[in-house]
Amino acid sequence: MSTAEHENGAVRETPDRYGAFPRLTPEQLEDLTAHGERRRTAEGEVLYREGEPFREFLAILSGTVEVLHDQGGPDERTVAVHGPGRFLGELGLLEGQAAFNTAVVREAGEILAVPVERQRALVGSDPVLGDLILRAYLGRRYLLIGLGAGFRILGSCYSRDTLRLREFAARNRLPHRWVDLERDKEAEALLRRFAIRPEETPVVLWQGERLLRNPSNAELARLIGLPAPSPASERCDVMVVGAGPAGLAAAVYGASDGLTTVTVDAVATGGQAATSSRIENYLGFPSGISGGELIERAVLQVHKFGARLMVPSEVSGLTPQDDEYVVTFTDGSRARAGAVVLASGVRYRRLELPGIDRLEGIGVYYAATVHEAGLCRADPVAVVGGGNSAGQAALFLAQHASRVHLLVRGSDLNADMSRYLVDQVEQHPKIELLLHTEVRGVAGEEQLESLTVEDNASHERRELQAAALFVFIGARPRTEWLAGVLALDEKGFVLTGADARAVADANRWASLGREPMLLETTLPGVFAAGDVRSGSVKRVASATGEGAMAIRLVHEHRERKGNLVTADSEGRRPVAGASVSSR
């Protein structure tokens, strides 16, 4: 994305170098005409504006449209110029977000306008058109992220809240730019301009006038239009906790089966899968697919079938009540669900090293997305870990960094990494593989500068130059809120099936006349799928399959007269049920 090029006084169309600016065929334009209206445009007309919701999908029939970032502001620049056959918008149009740029007519002509809701339906029903638009919109979103468009996060690199906001923006793939109070020359001028005291930071700035002082994740979500309604007083057939591959699969299959389905996540859709730069062993994608694209496709399916998706909404409690469950959220709101699918995934473990806390977010990262890669520029970086996540990160970062040091504690890369990744890692000229190697220290005042590493076989130590450290050393489940509610294994993963049967309350299940099913926990009607489940295979495909299977088991559970207890012919509940309701 660069400034507009002019030729003989006219704005020249931006070349489609990245696959983000394709042209619709005459046949596709003709098909779209049946769903929208043709409209004349005037020079200087604003078709949509940054910060406002998209209302229409716009295709250009004649004339020229310029897309601008920060129109009228100090950072105004041209994002792209489009001519006949091109279409406008980006990912926010499909996901209900506000626009991150402004579209202005430069040469009068004619456009085709299709209402957003109708366009979303078309994307879901027409595979060829849907694939073209989705790929273009994903490309435009990543280009906007690289451009630093969108809102600004103004805060100190040492602030936990700054790190929280940056993580939320990055995990939700939101265009933004971080202005570091400690190092950025722009920071002081912005503080004066908006009369912000340093203790009021971090703040979020958008469009030069909208300002949020240390907002919660939910407040930031509302600013840019993410769907984050309160689940208070909601009642649904299935509540899915977690929006990674397992949770999204459960949402799609639940809603498509006619169940009222609500899916919630504390941070973002996609889970750990969304941070994968390339997934090459996922069935049906022989050339591979990025985690971000896979998740965006899944989110579109969730919307297509009518499931509700609420991000960010964090669950804090689960209580049996009558024949249902009450789900409590951290904001104090509650919702009722006939069944619950736990798909909350895992979070990466952090390195325990002196001084590493102050470098998290400014040199030490637990994900390798476009956002983190953009911060590395051409510097050497290090990746810690010997699993698939570490291998995928190393290969992705090798496209940006001058060198990637892959540090593996064990002596055999094949132990935990898929063979196809091992081959690519070992053959890549920019990746240096260091086996039986562990990080013992980090150095750098305002940013990471180097690492101290040790060969755990010879105990020899040396220093590695690295501007960033990416950590993938295993994960722990997000189940703190479930302790004492249902059975967990020694590592905190949820017990299901035969493991759950071995420790389940016999009285609770006797009233149902059955035992826990394959993915069912020690609570009837509560299922676990994906990485959060004890004994699960930590793969995207496995998580997706378990999410779909959980819905099949929900149906079986619903066919067996209630969640917690059964009633006799006169409608009375057996005594065993009384203890069930009170846990």
Residue pairs with C-beta under 8 A, 6 or more apart in sequence:
1 14
1 78
1 79
1 80
1 143
1 144
1 146
1 147
2 78
3 77
3 78
4 11
4 12
4 14
4 66
4 78
4 81
5 11
5 12
5 14
5 81
6 12
10 64
10 107
11 64
11 66
11 81
11 106
11 107
12 81
13 64
13 81
13 82
13 83
13 86
14 21
14 80
14 81
14 82
15 21
16 22
16 23
18 139
18 143
19 135
19 136
19 139
20 136
20 139
20 140
20 143
21 80
21 82
21 86
21 136
21 140
22 86
22 132
22 135
22 136
23 85
23 86
24 32
24 59
24 85
24 86
24 87
24 132
25 85
28 129
28 132
29 59
29 61
29 85
29 112
31 126
31 129
32 59
32 112
32 114
32 122
33 112
35 114
35 115
35 118
35 119
35 122
36 56
36 57
36 112
36 113
36 114
36 115
36 118
37 112
37 113
38 61
38 110
38 111
38 112
38 113
39 110
39 111
39 112
39 113
40 108
40 109
40 110
41 47
41 63
41 65
41 105
41 108
41 109
41 110
41 111
42 105
42 108
43 105
43 106
43 107
43 108
44 104
44 105
45 104
45 105
46 102
46 103
46 104
46 105
47 58
47 65
47 88
47 103
47 104
47 105
47 111
48 54
48 55
48 56
48 58
48 88
48 89
48 99
48 102
48 103
49 71
49 99
49 102
50 69
50 70
50 71
50 98
50 99
50 100
50 101
50 102
50 207
51 98
51 99
51 206
51 207
51 210
52 98
52 99
53 96
53 97
53 98
53 99
53 225
54 89
54 92
54 93
54 97
54 98
54 99
54 116
55 115
55 116
56 113
56 114
56 115
56 116
56 119
57 87
57 88
57 89
57 93
57 113
57 114
57 115
57 116
57 119
58 65
58 87
58 88
58 89
58 103
58 111
58 112
58 113
58 114
59 85
59 86
59 87
59 88
59 111
59 112
59 114
60 82
60 83
60 84
60 85
60 86
60 87
60 88
60 109
60 110
60 111
60 112
61 84
61 109
61 110
61 111
61 112
62 84
62 109
62 110
63 83
63 84
63 105
63 106
63 107
63 108
63 109
63 110
63 111
64 81
64 82
64 83
64 105
64 106
64 107
64 109
65 81
65 82
65 86
65 88
65 103
65 104
65 105
65 106
65 111
66 78
66 80
66 81
66 82
66 103
66 104
66 105
66 106
67 78
67 79
67 80
67 81
67 82
67 88
67 101
67 102
67 103
67 104
68 76
68 77
68 78
68 79
68 101
68 102
68 103
68 104
69 75
69 76
69 77
69 78
69 79
69 100
69 101
69 102
69 144
69 147
69 149
70 76
70 77
70 149
70 207
70 208
71 101
71 102
71 104
73 207
73 208
74 208
77 147
79 101
79 143
79 144
79 147
79 149
81 106
82 88
84 109
87 133
87 136
88 103
89 99
89 137
90 99
90 100
90 101
90 137
90 140
90 141
90 144
91 97
91 137
91 138
91 140
91 141
91 173
91 296
92 98
92 99
92 100
92 141
92 224
92 225
93 99
93 116
93 119
93 137
94 119
94 120
94 123
94 133
94 134
94 137
94 296
94 300
95 226
95 296
95 299
96 225
96 226
96 227
97 224
97 225
97 226
98 223
98 224
98 225
100 144
100 149
100 150
100 175
101 144
101 149
114 122
120 300
120 303
120 304
121 304
122 129
122 130
123 129
123 130
123 133
123 134
123 300
124 130
124 300
124 301
124 303
124 304
130 300
134 293
134 296
134 297
134 300
135 293
138 292
138 293
138 296
141 173
141 175
142 173
142 292
142 370
144 150
144 175
145 173
145 174
145 175
145 176
145 370
145 371
145 374
146 370
146 374
147 175
148 175
148 176
148 177
149 175
149 177
150 174
150 175
150 176
150 177
150 206
150 224
151 169
151 174
151 175
151 176
151 177
151 204
151 205
151 206
151 223
151 224
152 176
152 177
152 178
152 179
152 190
152 204
152 205
152 206
153 162
153 165
153 166
153 169
153 176
153 177
153 178
153 179
153 202
153 203
153 204
154 179
154 181
154 187
154 190
154 191
154 196
154 201
154 202
154 203
154 204
154 205
155 161
155 162
155 165
155 178
155 179
155 180
155 181
155 201
155 202
155 203
156 162
156 180
156 181
156 182
156 201
156 202
157 180
157 181
157 182
157 183
157 361
157 362
157 446
158 182
158 358
159 201
159 202
161 202
161 214
162 178
162 201
162 202
162 361
163 360
163 361
164 217
165 202
165 204
165 215
165 217
165 220
166 176
166 178
166 361
167 267
167 361
168 174
168 217
168 220
168 267
168 268
168 312
169 176
169 220
169 371
170 367
170 369
170 371
170 372
171 267
171 268
171 270
171 274
171 275
171 367
172 221
172 226
172 267
172 268
172 269
172 311
173 268
173 274
173 292
173 296
173 369
174 224
179 186
179 187
179 190
180 187
180 362
181 187
181 191
181 198
181 201
182 446
183 446
190 196
190 205
191 197
191 198
191 201
194 203
194 205
194 211
196 203
196 211
196 213
200 213
200 214
201 213
201 214
202 214
203 211
203 212
203 213
203 214
204 211
204 212
204 215
204 220
204 223
205 211
206 223
206 224
210 223
212 219
212 220
212 223
215 223
217 267
217 312
218 228
218 312
218 313
218 331
221 228
221 311
221 312
222 228
226 311
227 309
227 310
227 311
228 310
228 311
228 312
228 313
229 308
229 310
230 313
230 331
230 333
231 262
231 264
231 310
231 313
231 327
231 329
231 333
231 334
231 335
232 333
232 334
232 335
233 333
233 334
233 335
234 262
234 335
234 336
235 260
235 324
235 335
235 336
235 337
236 259
236 260
236 261
236 262
236 308
236 335
236 336
236 337
236 338
237 254
237 259
237 260
237 261
237 337
237 338
237 339
237 554
237 558
238 250
238 254
238 259
238 260
238 261
238 262
238 337
238 338
238 339
238 340
238 341
238 551
238 554
239 262
239 264
239 325
239 327
239 335
239 337
239 339
239 340
239 341
240 247
240 250
240 251
240 254
240 261
240 262
240 263
240 264
240 340
240 341
240 343
241 247
241 264
241 265
241 315
241 327
241 340
241 341
241 342
241 343
241 344
242 263
242 264
242 265
242 271
242 342
242 343
242 344
242 345
242 478
242 530
242 532
243 251
243 263
243 264
243 265
243 268
243 269
243 270
243 271
243 309
243 311
243 343
244 265
244 269
244 270
244 271
244 272
244 273
244 274
244 343
244 345
244 530
244 531
244 543
245 270
245 271
245 273
245 294
245 295
245 298
245 530
245 540
245 543
245 544
245 547
246 341
246 343
246 345
246 529
246 530
246 531
246 532
246 543
246 544
246 546
246 547
246 550
247 263
247 265
247 271
247 341
247 343
247 344
247 345
247 529
247 530
247 547
248 263
248 269
248 295
248 298
248 299
248 301
248 302
248 544
248 547
249 298
249 529
249 543
249 544
249 545
249 546
249 547
249 548
250 261
250 263
250 341
250 343
250 529
250 547
250 548
250 550
250 551
251 261
251 263
251 302
251 305
251 307
251 309
251 547
252 298
252 301
252 302
252 305
252 307
252 548
253 547
253 548
253 551
253 552
254 261
254 307
254 341
254 551
254 554
255 261
255 302
255 305
255 306
255 307
256 305
257 551
257 555
259 551
259 554
261 307
261 308
262 307
262 308
262 310
262 335
262 337
263 302
263 307
263 308
263 309
263 310
264 310
264 311
264 313
264 314
264 315
264 329
265 271
265 310
265 311
265 312
265 313
266 312
266 313
266 314
266 315
266 478
267 311
267 312
268 274
268 311
268 312
269 295
269 298
269 299
269 309
269 311
270 291
270 292
270 295
271 345
271 530
271 531
272 345
272 346
272 348
272 367
272 389
272 475
272 531
273 279
273 291
273 294
273 295
273 540
273 543
274 291
274 292
274 294
274 295
274 369
275 291
275 367
275 368
275 369
275 389
276 290
276 291
276 389
276 392
276 540
277 290
277 291
277 368
277 369
277 392
277 393
277 395
277 396
278 288
278 289
278 290
278 291
278 392
278 395
278 396
279 285
279 288
279 289
279 290
279 291
279 294
279 392
279 540
280 287
280 288
280 420
280 421
281 418
281 420
281 541
282 288
282 289
282 294
282 540
282 541
283 541
285 294
291 540
292 369
292 370
294 540
299 309
302 309
303 309
313 329
314 329
314 330
315 327
315 328
315 329
315 330
315 344
315 481
316 328
316 329
316 330
316 481
317 326
317 327
317 328
317 481
317 485
318 325
318 326
318 327
318 328
318 340
318 481
318 482
318 485
318 486
318 523
318 526
319 325
319 326
319 328
319 485
319 583
320 326
320 523
320 563
320 564
320 580
320 581
320 583
321 336
321 581
322 564
322 581
323 338
323 562
323 563
323 564
323 565
324 336
324 337
324 338
324 563
325 336
325 337
325 338
325 339
325 340
325 523
325 525
325 526
325 563
326 334
326 335
326 336
327 334
327 335
327 336
327 337
327 340
328 334
329 335
338 525
338 558
338 563
339 525
339 526
339 527
339 554
339 557
339 558
339 563
340 525
340 526
340 527
341 527
341 528
341 529
341 547
341 550
341 551
341 554
342 482
342 494
342 521
342 526
342 527
342 528
342 529
342 532
342 533
343 528
343 529
343 530
343 532
343 543
343 547
343 550
344 477
344 478
344 479
344 532
345 477
345 478
345 530
345 531
345 532
346 475
346 476
346 477
346 478
346 531
346 532
347 475
347 476
347 478
348 366
348 367
348 471
348 472
348 473
348 474
348 475
349 471
349 473
349 474
349 475
349 476
350 356
350 360
350 366
350 471
351 364
351 384
351 439
351 469
351 471
351 473
353 439
353 440
353 441
353 442
354 441
355 441
355 442
356 364
356 442
359 442
359 444
359 447
359 448
359 469
362 446
362 447
362 448
363 442
363 444
363 447
363 448
363 467
363 468
363 469
364 442
364 448
364 468
364 469
364 471
365 372
365 468
365 469
365 470
365 471
366 470
366 471
366 472
367 470
368 383
368 392
368 393
368 396
368 397
368 470
372 468
372 470
373 396
373 397
373 399
373 400
374 400
375 468
376 397
376 400
376 401
376 467
376 468
377 400
377 401
377 467
378 400
378 401
378 402
379 401
379 402
379 466
379 467
379 468
380 401
380 402
380 403
380 404
380 405
380 464
380 465
380 466
380 467
381 397
381 401
381 403
381 404
381 405
381 466
381 467
381 468
381 469
381 470
382 404
382 405
382 406
382 407
382 439
382 451
382 464
382 466
382 468
382 469
382 470
383 390
383 393
383 394
383 397
383 404
383 405
383 406
383 407
383 469
383 470
383 472
384 390
384 407
384 439
384 469
384 470
384 471
384 472
384 473
385 393
385 407
385 408
385 471
385 472
385 473
385 474
386 408
386 409
386 410
386 413
386 415
386 416
386 417
387 416
387 417
387 472
387 474
388 416
388 417
388 418
388 421
389 472
390 406
390 408
390 417
390 470
390 472
391 406
391 417
391 418
391 421
391 422
391 424
391 425
392 421
393 470
393 472
394 404
394 406
394 425
394 428
394 431
395 421
395 424
395 425
395 428
395 431
397 404
397 470
398 404
398 428
398 430
398 431
401 430
401 467
401 468
402 430
403 430
403 431
403 432
404 428
404 430
404 431
404 432
405 432
405 434
405 464
405 466
406 425
406 431
406 432
406 433
406 434
407 434
407 437
407 438
407 439
407 453
408 433
408 434
408 435
408 436
408 437
409 436
409 437
409 438
409 456
410 416
410 435
410 436
411 435
411 436
411 457
412 435
413 422
413 425
413 426
413 433
413 435
414 422
417 425
425 431
425 433
426 433
434 453
436 455
436 456
436 457
437 453
437 454
437 455
437 456
438 453
438 454
438 456
439 451
439 452
439 453
439 469
440 452
440 453
440 454
440 461
441 451
441 452
442 448
442 450
442 451
442 452
442 469
443 449
443 450
443 451
443 452
443 463
444 450
447 467
448 466
448 467
448 468
448 469
449 465
449 466
449 467
450 463
450 464
450 465
450 466
451 463
451 464
451 466
451 469
452 461
452 462
452 463
452 464
453 461
453 462
453 463
453 464
454 460
454 461
455 461
475 531
475 538
476 491
476 492
477 488
477 491
477 492
477 493
477 494
477 531
477 532
478 532
479 488
479 492
479 493
479 494
479 532
480 492
482 488
482 494
483 492
485 523
485 583
486 494
486 495
486 521
486 522
486 523
486 526
487 494
487 495
487 499
487 500
487 503
487 504
487 521
487 522
488 494
488 495
488 534
489 495
489 499
489 534
491 534
493 532
493 533
493 534
493 535
493 536
494 521
494 528
494 532
494 533
494 534
495 503
495 521
495 522
495 534
496 516
496 518
496 519
496 520
496 521
496 527
496 528
496 533
496 534
496 535
497 516
497 517
497 518
497 519
497 520
499 534
499 535
500 516
500 520
500 521
500 522
501 515
501 516
503 522
504 515
504 516
504 522
505 522
505 580
507 576
507 579
507 580
508 522
508 523
508 524
508 564
508 576
508 579
508 580
509 515
509 516
509 524
510 576
511 564
511 565
511 566
511 574
511 576
511 577
511 580
512 524
512 560
512 561
512 562
512 565
512 566
513 560
513 566
514 560
516 522
516 524
517 527
517 553
517 556
517 557
518 549
518 553
519 527
519 528
519 529
519 533
519 546
519 549
519 550
519 553
520 526
520 527
520 553
520 557
521 527
521 528
524 557
524 563
524 564
525 554
525 557
525 563
525 564
527 550
527 553
527 554
528 534
528 550
529 536
529 543
529 546
529 547
529 549
529 550
530 536
530 542
530 543
530 546
530 547
531 538
531 543
533 546
536 542
536 543
536 546
557 563
561 567
564 577
564 580
564 581
565 573
565 574
565 576
565 577
565 580
565 581
566 573
566 574
566 577
567 573
568 574
